[in-house]
Amino acid sequence: MKTALTIAGSDSSGGAGIQADIKTMTVNGVYAMSVITALTAQNTTGVQGIFEVSPSFLKQQMDAVFTDIEPDAVKIGMVSSKELIDAIVEKLIFYKAKNVVVDPVMVATSGAKLLEDSAISELKAKLIPLAALITPNIPETEVLSGRKIQQKKDMENAARDIYEIYGCKVLCKGGHGFSGADDVLCDETGIHWFQGKRIENSNTHGTGCTLSSAIAANLAKGNSMIQSIELAKEYLSGALSAMLDLGKGSGPLHHAYKVE
């Protein structure tokens, strides 16, 4: 059985982070493992508290995984400090990790910055260049490219700029008014658009975690990048279309809709 590792924070409500990643990887047919960067007290209405692990303990977790069950792919979610990014980078290089998918969680949907400048700089300088793919949303794409994005052509240009700067494939995710659910990939062959079905569902907690984890799972199984993105988008659409409605805020997706 193929294996995948998620390196991310824990979401106590189960809709995002480690919990969403493990559900997604399992349903997409790989054995899921985890390295936890932080514990959160969190639900559908917001984050009430964060307890970050130490860099040394994060490295212990990565050693434990890589020396026993080697991952066929690695997904990395939000890492909140420069020191934790450095710890992850050290171990990814040491173990020659493959199929690394980075969801560069930097900017909230509201536009609020989630990482300090030092952590963003470290993410850009050290972690992103190790990735096979990064999956920024439009605000994150703007941060990484330095471009304002107001139309689809801007998404293409920004993705191309990021690819040229960092040398990794870039999937700029839509989800805003002008782009609907369409995403654009820039790789060594150029620009590729992935059409998505716009689903009217306000319960979208964990969509970014879910998409990046599904891509990593499909890469672990040996699918190409294009195939992996297509399969991940199909899975995400199904999880949204199941219309799960839990919690008082923006609720989680139905990650297990395929196995009901």
C-alpha positions as CSV (number, residue, x, y, z in Angstrom):
1,M,0.0,0.0,0.0
2,K,1.2,3.5,-0.8
3,T,1.8,5.9,2.0
4,A,1.5,9.7,2.6
5,L,2.5,12.0,5.4
6,T,0.8,15.1,6.5
7,I,2.7,17.8,8.4
8,A,0.2,20.3,9.8
9,G,-1.7,21.5,12.8
10,S,-4.4,19.6,14.6
11,D,-8.0,20.9,14.2
12,S,-10.0,19.8,17.3
13,S,-13.3,20.1,15.3
14,G,-12.0,17.7,12.7
15,G,-12.7,19.8,9.6
16,A,-9.3,21.0,8.6
17,G,-5.6,20.3,9.4
18,I,-4.3,16.9,10.3
19,Q,-7.8,15.4,10.7
20,A,-9.0,16.5,7.3
21,D,-5.7,15.4,5.8
22,I,-5.9,11.9,7.3
23,K,-9.5,11.4,6.2
24,T,-8.8,12.6,2.7
25,M,-5.7,10.5,2.3
26,T,-7.5,7.4,3.6
27,V,-10.5,7.8,1.3
28,N,-8.1,8.4,-1.6
29,G,-6.5,5.0,-1.1
30,V,-3.2,5.5,0.8
31,Y,-2.0,4.9,4.3
32,A,-1.9,8.2,6.1
33,M,0.6,9.3,8.7
34,S,1.0,12.6,10.6
35,V,3.5,15.0,12.1
36,I,1.8,17.6,14.2
37,T,3.1,21.2,14.2
38,A,0.6,22.6,16.7
39,L,-2.5,21.8,18.7
40,T,-5.4,24.1,18.2
41,A,-8.6,24.7,20.2
42,Q,-10.8,25.2,17.1
43,N,-14.3,24.8,15.8
44,T,-16.4,26.0,12.9
45,T,-16.6,29.5,14.3
46,G,-12.9,30.1,14.7
47,V,-9.6,29.3,16.5
48,Q,-9.7,29.8,20.3
49,G,-6.1,28.8,21.1
50,I,-2.9,27.4,19.6
51,F,-0.2,25.4,21.3
52,E,2.9,25.0,19.1
53,V,5.2,22.0,19.4
54,S,8.9,22.6,19.8
55,P,11.2,22.3,16.7
56,S,13.1,19.4,18.4
57,F,9.9,17.4,19.0
58,L,8.8,18.1,15.4
59,K,12.1,16.6,14.2
60,Q,11.6,13.6,16.5
61,Q,8.2,13.0,14.9
62,M,9.7,13.2,11.4
63,D,12.5,10.8,12.3
64,A,10.0,8.3,13.7
65,V,8.0,8.3,10.5
66,F,10.8,8.4,7.9
67,T,13.0,5.7,9.6
68,D,10.1,3.2,9.7
69,I,7.3,3.8,7.1
70,E,8.8,5.9,4.4
71,P,6.1,8.2,2.8
72,D,5.5,8.1,-0.9
73,A,4.3,11.7,-0.7
74,V,4.3,14.5,1.9
75,K,1.7,17.2,2.3
76,I,2.7,20.3,4.4
77,G,0.0,22.7,5.7
78,M,0.3,25.7,7.9
79,V,3.5,26.0,9.8
80,S,3.4,29.1,12.0
81,S,7.1,29.9,12.8
82,K,10.5,30.2,11.2
83,E,12.0,27.7,13.6
84,L,9.4,25.0,12.7
85,I,9.9,25.6,8.9
86,D,13.7,25.2,9.4
87,A,13.1,21.9,11.2
88,I,10.9,20.6,8.5
89,V,13.3,21.7,5.7
90,E,16.2,20.0,7.5
91,K,14.5,16.7,7.7
92,L,12.9,16.8,4.2
93,I,16.4,17.3,2.7
94,F,18.0,14.6,5.0
95,Y,15.5,12.0,4.1
96,K,15.2,13.1,0.4
97,A,11.5,13.3,0.7
98,K,9.6,12.9,-2.6
99,N,6.3,14.3,-4.0
100,V,6.2,17.2,-1.5
101,V,3.0,19.3,-1.8
102,V,3.0,22.6,0.1
103,D,-0.2,24.4,0.9
104,P,1.3,27.8,1.8
105,V,-1.2,29.0,4.3
106,M,-0.3,32.6,4.8
107,V,-3.4,34.7,4.3
108,A,-6.9,34.1,5.6
109,T,-9.9,34.4,3.3
110,S,-10.6,37.7,5.1
111,G,-7.3,39.0,3.9
112,A,-5.6,38.8,7.4
113,K,-2.0,37.7,7.4
114,L,-1.6,34.4,9.3
115,L,2.2,34.2,9.4
116,E,4.8,36.7,10.7
117,D,7.1,38.2,8.1
118,S,10.1,36.1,9.3
119,A,8.1,32.9,8.7
120,I,6.9,34.0,5.3
121,S,10.5,34.8,4.3
122,E,11.6,31.3,5.5
123,L,8.8,29.6,3.7
124,K,9.7,31.4,0.4
125,A,13.5,31.0,0.8
126,K,13.7,27.4,2.0
127,L,10.5,25.3,2.0
128,I,8.8,26.3,-1.3
129,P,11.9,25.5,-3.4
130,L,11.7,21.9,-2.1
131,A,8.1,21.4,-3.2
132,A,6.9,19.4,-6.2
133,L,3.8,21.5,-6.1
134,I,2.5,24.5,-4.1
135,T,-1.3,25.2,-3.9
136,P,-1.8,28.9,-3.0
137,N,-5.2,30.6,-3.1
138,I,-5.4,34.0,-4.8
139,P,-4.3,36.2,-1.8
140,E,-1.4,33.8,-1.2
141,T,-0.5,33.9,-4.9
142,E,-0.5,37.7,-4.7
143,V,2.0,37.6,-1.8
144,L,4.3,35.1,-3.6
145,S,4.2,36.8,-6.9
146,G,3.9,40.5,-5.9
147,R,1.1,40.8,-8.5
148,K,-2.5,42.0,-7.9
149,I,-4.9,39.4,-9.3
150,Q,-8.2,40.7,-10.7
151,Q,-8.8,38.4,-13.7
152,K,-7.9,35.0,-15.1
153,K,-4.9,36.3,-17.1
154,D,-3.5,37.7,-13.8
155,M,-3.7,34.2,-12.3
156,E,-1.7,32.8,-15.2
157,N,1.0,35.5,-15.1
158,A,1.3,35.2,-11.3
159,A,1.6,31.4,-11.4
160,R,4.2,31.7,-14.2
161,D,6.2,34.2,-12.1
162,I,6.2,31.9,-9.0
163,Y,7.2,28.9,-11.1
164,E,10.2,30.8,-12.5
165,I,11.2,32.2,-9.1
166,Y,11.0,29.0,-7.0
167,G,11.3,26.2,-9.6
168,C,8.2,24.3,-8.4
169,K,4.9,23.6,-10.0
170,V,2.2,26.1,-9.0
171,L,-1.5,25.5,-8.7
172,C,-3.2,28.9,-8.2
173,K,-6.7,28.1,-6.8
174,G,-9.7,30.0,-7.9
175,G,-12.8,30.3,-5.8
176,H,-13.1,34.1,-6.2
177,G,-15.8,35.8,-8.3
178,F,-14.0,36.0,-11.6
179,S,-12.5,32.5,-11.5
180,G,-15.3,30.5,-10.1
181,A,-13.9,27.1,-9.1
182,D,-11.3,27.1,-11.9
183,D,-7.7,26.6,-11.0
184,V,-4.5,27.2,-13.1
185,L,-1.3,25.1,-13.0
186,C,2.0,26.4,-14.3
187,D,4.7,23.7,-14.8
188,E,7.6,23.1,-17.2
189,T,5.2,22.7,-20.1
190,G,3.3,25.9,-19.6
191,I,-0.2,26.8,-18.4
192,H,-3.0,24.3,-17.7
193,W,-6.5,25.2,-16.6
194,F,-8.7,22.9,-14.5
195,Q,-12.4,23.6,-14.8
196,G,-14.3,23.2,-11.5
197,K,-18.0,23.0,-10.8
198,R,-19.3,25.9,-8.7
199,I,-21.1,24.4,-5.8
200,E,-23.3,26.6,-3.6
201,N,-22.3,25.5,-0.2
202,S,-21.3,27.8,2.6
203,N,-19.7,25.0,4.6
204,T,-16.2,25.1,3.2
205,H,-14.0,24.7,6.3
206,G,-10.9,22.7,5.3
207,T,-11.2,22.9,1.5
208,G,-7.6,23.9,1.0
209,C,-6.3,21.1,3.3
210,T,-8.5,18.6,1.5
211,L,-7.4,19.5,-2.0
212,S,-3.7,19.5,-1.2
213,S,-4.0,16.2,0.7
214,A,-5.9,14.6,-2.2
215,I,-3.3,15.7,-4.7
216,A,-0.5,14.2,-2.4
217,A,-2.4,10.9,-2.1
218,N,-2.8,10.6,-5.8
219,L,0.9,11.5,-6.4
220,A,1.8,8.8,-3.9
221,K,-0.1,6.2,-6.0
222,G,2.0,7.1,-9.0
223,N,-0.4,9.3,-10.9
224,S,1.0,12.3,-12.9
225,M,0.6,15.8,-11.5
226,I,-2.2,16.6,-14.0
227,Q,-4.1,13.4,-13.2
228,S,-3.6,13.9,-9.4
229,I,-5.0,17.4,-9.6
230,E,-8.0,16.3,-11.7
231,L,-8.8,13.4,-9.3
232,A,-8.3,15.7,-6.3
233,K,-10.7,18.3,-7.7
234,E,-13.3,15.6,-8.5
235,Y,-13.0,14.4,-4.9
236,L,-13.3,17.9,-3.4
237,S,-16.4,18.6,-5.5
238,G,-18.0,15.4,-4.2
239,A,-17.2,16.2,-0.6
240,L,-18.8,19.7,-1.1
241,S,-21.8,18.4,-3.0
242,A,-22.6,16.0,-0.2
243,M,-23.9,19.1,1.7
244,L,-22.9,18.1,5.2
245,D,-24.1,20.7,7.6
246,L,-22.5,20.6,11.0
247,G,-21.6,23.4,13.5
248,K,-22.6,27.0,14.0
249,G,-20.1,28.5,11.5
250,S,-18.6,27.5,8.2
251,G,-18.9,23.7,8.6
252,P,-16.7,20.9,7.4
253,L,-16.9,18.9,4.2
254,H,-18.1,15.3,4.0
255,H,-14.7,13.7,3.6
256,A,-16.2,10.2,3.7
257,Y,-19.0,10.7,1.2
258,K,-17.5,7.9,-1.0
259,V,-17.8,5.2,1.7
260,E,-21.4,5.8,3.0
